[in-house]
Amino acid sequence: MIAGAFFAVKTSIDKALTEAGRQPSDAALVAVSKTQTADTIRPVLAAGHRVFGENRVQEALEKWPSLRTAYRDVELHLIGPLQTNKVGDALSLFDVIETLDREKLAHAFVKAREKGASLPRLLVQVNTGAEPQKAGVLPDEVDAFIALCRDELALPVEGLMCIPPVQEEPALHFALLEKLARRNGLAVLSMGMSADFETALEFGATYVRVGSAIFGARA
Ligand SMILES: *Cc1c(COP(=O)(O)O)cnc(C)c1O
């Protein structure tokens, strides 16, 4: 059942890319496995998929080290907020951290690198809707934040990520994120979830983060 849903999502992604005049290799699926157990994740691994997203460091630490001994080429993305005291754990596990959202965290990455850690690929989370309760750099502050992280601190910032406001037309937010990335010469765009990944692909997403359309509704 989960494998079937996974293949259906893959097919929809390919179709949306084709309709947008893009190639199948232009975007990748991040299968969001938060709240899922190793047993529900395994069918997706068995189907050949390797890119997964988790939103909590602790939960990911409990599930992924053992799955990774069986599937060594897994690429794990952190898609939830990162506390600076969890940076060490996050660096031990994640290949991509999509939620670089404040200076304090940027400096914590610098400190970890100074101590010899190699940093994962980083995306800057943008609060495209300027929602007070949501993490992310405000659109007005994105250029300066990228200049700080990428140019001054030499962090491996590859792109941008956003989670649009629930009640708004996501296309407006995807278009804004694409514009901010292009203006800063960033190639990677993580946007689009179960409800709107096809729209995101139309607007240039290079990663779509899809959970419930694969694994079913979360409890
Ligand atoms: C949970 C989550 C997703 C996946 O959401 P679905 O609607 O289940 O596809 C994507 N991105 C982030 C940041 C999430 O926390």
The ligand as an SDF file (V2000), in Angstrom:
LIG
                    3D

 15 15  0  0  0  0  0  0  0  0999 V2000
    5.5130   17.4460    7.4490 C   0  0  0  0  0  0  0  0  0  0  0  0
    6.2380   18.2910    6.5160 C   0  0  0  0  0  0  0  0  0  0  0  0
    6.1320   18.1050    5.1330 C   0  0  0  0  0  0  0  0  0  0  0  0
    5.2580   17.0570    4.4890 C   0  0  0  0  0  0  0  0  0  0  0  0
    3.9160   17.4000    4.6270 O   0  0  0  0  0  0  0  0  0  0  0  0
    2.7660   16.5330    3.9060 P   0  0  0  0  0  0  0  0  0  0  0  0
    1.6380   17.4730    3.8160 O   0  0  0  0  0  0  0  0  0  0  0  0
    2.5100   15.3730    4.8030 O   0  0  0  0  0  0  0  0  0  0  0  0
    3.2840   16.1170    2.5940 O   0  0  0  0  0  0  0  0  0  0  0  0
    6.8830   18.9260    4.3060 C   0  0  0  0  0  0  0  0  0  0  0  0
    7.6790   19.8840    4.8030 N   0  0  0  0  0  0  0  0  0  0  0  0
    7.8110   20.0940    6.1260 C   0  0  0  0  0  0  0  0  0  0  0  0
    8.7110   21.1630    6.6080 C   0  0  0  0  0  0  0  0  0  0  0  0
    7.0790   19.3270    7.0290 C   0  0  0  0  0  0  0  0  0  0  0  0
    7.2180   19.5470    8.3470 O   0  0  0  0  0  0  0  0  0  0  0  0
  1  2  1  0
  2  3  1  0
  2 14  2  0
  3  4  1  0
  3 10  2  0
  4  5  1  0
  5  6  1  0
  6  7  2  0
  6  8  1  0
  6  9  1  0
 10 11  1  0
 11 12  2  0
 12 13  1  0
 12 14  1  0
 14 15  1  0
M  END
$$$$
